[in-house]
Amino acid sequence: MDSKELQGFISDVREDLHNFDELFDYYKFIDDHNIRKIVFNPDNDENFFEGSVIAVLEQRYREFFRSRFNADMDDLVRIDVLEIIRSYLPTIHEKISQE
């Protein structure tokens, strides 16, 4: 894979996250968040939620990368993907506050 293919992958990740309503419905982030809040009522509920969202999305993009390039994601691409995911966390929080 060359840098153009990697840039295409990163663009696809951004585009996928831009359609976060579909991701929320698919992964049921809000339902999981509410269950966690009701059952466990952790003091750091926000940290738990952010961590779970990041973990699920990172796994999604690792699998997407593997299926697209037939290779594991290297650390530099992983860092880029994690930064993109983190940049969408305010949007995700906004979505939760609307529910």
C-alpha positions as a Python dict, from the first residue, in 0.01 Angstrom:
ca = {
    (1, 'M'): (0, 0, 0),
    (2, 'D'): (122, 346, -79),
    (3, 'S'): (61, 683, 84),
    (4, 'K'): (-224, 763, -157),
    (5, 'E'): (-408, 447, -49),
    (6, 'L'): (-351, 533, 318),
    (7, 'Q'): (-482, 885, 263),
    (8, 'G'): (-788, 732, 98),
    (9, 'F'): (-840, 512, 402),
    (10, 'I'): (-811, 809, 640),
    (11, 'S'): (-1061, 1001, 426),
    (12, 'D'): (-1299, 707, 441),
    (13, 'V'): (-1270, 701, 821),
    (14, 'R'): (-1357, 1072, 837),
    (15, 'E'): (-1651, 1023, 602),
    (16, 'D'): (-1775, 724, 802),
    (17, 'L'): (-1762, 923, 1127),
    (18, 'H'): (-1937, 1212, 957),
    (19, 'N'): (-2240, 980, 932),
    (20, 'F'): (-2237, 918, 1308),
    (21, 'D'): (-2617, 886, 1333),
    (22, 'E'): (-2596, 555, 1148),
    (23, 'L'): (-2305, 444, 1367),
    (24, 'F'): (-2504, 524, 1681),
    (25, 'D'): (-2797, 322, 1561),
    (26, 'Y'): (-2577, 31, 1457),
    (27, 'Y'): (-2366, 14, 1774),
    (28, 'K'): (-2641, 136, 2011),
    (29, 'F'): (-2396, 366, 2191),
    (30, 'I'): (-2672, 559, 2361),
    (31, 'D'): (-2854, 248, 2486),
    (32, 'D'): (-2528, 106, 2623),
    (33, 'H'): (-2449, 440, 2785),
    (34, 'N'): (-2788, 456, 2959),
    (35, 'I'): (-2764, 95, 3079),
    (36, 'R'): (-2418, 159, 3221),
    (37, 'K'): (-2542, 473, 3395),
    (38, 'I'): (-2845, 306, 3549),
    (39, 'V'): (-2684, -23, 3653),
    (40, 'F'): (-2338, 84, 3766),
    (41, 'N'): (-2370, 462, 3811),
    (42, 'P'): (-1993, 517, 3794),
    (43, 'D'): (-1834, 839, 3910),
    (44, 'N'): (-1641, 865, 3584),
    (45, 'D'): (-1932, 781, 3353),
    (46, 'E'): (-1804, 1020, 3085),
    (47, 'N'): (-1461, 856, 3080),
    (48, 'F'): (-1618, 511, 3059),
    (49, 'F'): (-1841, 617, 2772),
    (50, 'E'): (-1562, 786, 2577),
    (51, 'G'): (-1338, 485, 2626),
    (52, 'S'): (-1604, 244, 2507),
    (53, 'V'): (-1686, 455, 2201),
    (54, 'I'): (-1318, 486, 2110),
    (55, 'A'): (-1258, 113, 2159),
    (56, 'V'): (-1556, 10, 1944),
    (57, 'L'): (-1473, 251, 1665),
    (58, 'E'): (-1103, 165, 1672),
    (59, 'Q'): (-1191, -203, 1632),
    (60, 'R'): (-1424, -114, 1344),
    (61, 'Y'): (-1147, 68, 1159),
    (62, 'R'): (-885, -198, 1235),
    (63, 'E'): (-1112, -457, 1072),
    (64, 'F'): (-1187, -220, 784),
    (65, 'F'): (-814, -164, 733),
    (66, 'R'): (-740, -538, 746),
    (67, 'S'): (-1012, -618, 493),
    (68, 'R'): (-902, -339, 261),
    (69, 'F'): (-525, -394, 267),
    (70, 'N'): (-495, -753, 395),
    (71, 'A'): (-256, -627, 663),
    (72, 'D'): (-271, -501, 1018),
    (73, 'M'): (-280, -129, 1083),
    (74, 'D'): (57, 10, 1184),
    (75, 'D'): (99, 240, 1482),
    (76, 'L'): (117, 564, 1281),
    (77, 'V'): (-211, 494, 1102),
    (78, 'R'): (-367, 383, 1432),
    (79, 'I'): (-267, 713, 1596),
    (80, 'D'): (-423, 905, 1305),
    (81, 'V'): (-743, 703, 1336),
    (82, 'L'): (-758, 755, 1714),
    (83, 'E'): (-711, 1129, 1672),
    (84, 'I'): (-992, 1142, 1417),
    (85, 'I'): (-1219, 947, 1652),
    (86, 'R'): (-1131, 1178, 1942),
    (87, 'S'): (-1203, 1482, 1728),
    (88, 'Y'): (-1561, 1356, 1688),
    (89, 'L'): (-1620, 1306, 2062),
    (90, 'P'): (-1776, 1654, 2110),
    (91, 'T'): (-2025, 1571, 1834),
    (92, 'I'): (-2099, 1240, 2003),
    (93, 'H'): (-2156, 1414, 2338),
    (94, 'E'): (-2390, 1660, 2168),
    (95, 'K'): (-2587, 1370, 2022),
    (96, 'I'): (-2620, 1211, 2367),
    (97, 'S'): (-2743, 1533, 2525),
    (98, 'Q'): (-3018, 1553, 2260),
    (99, 'E'): (-3148, 1204, 2348),
}
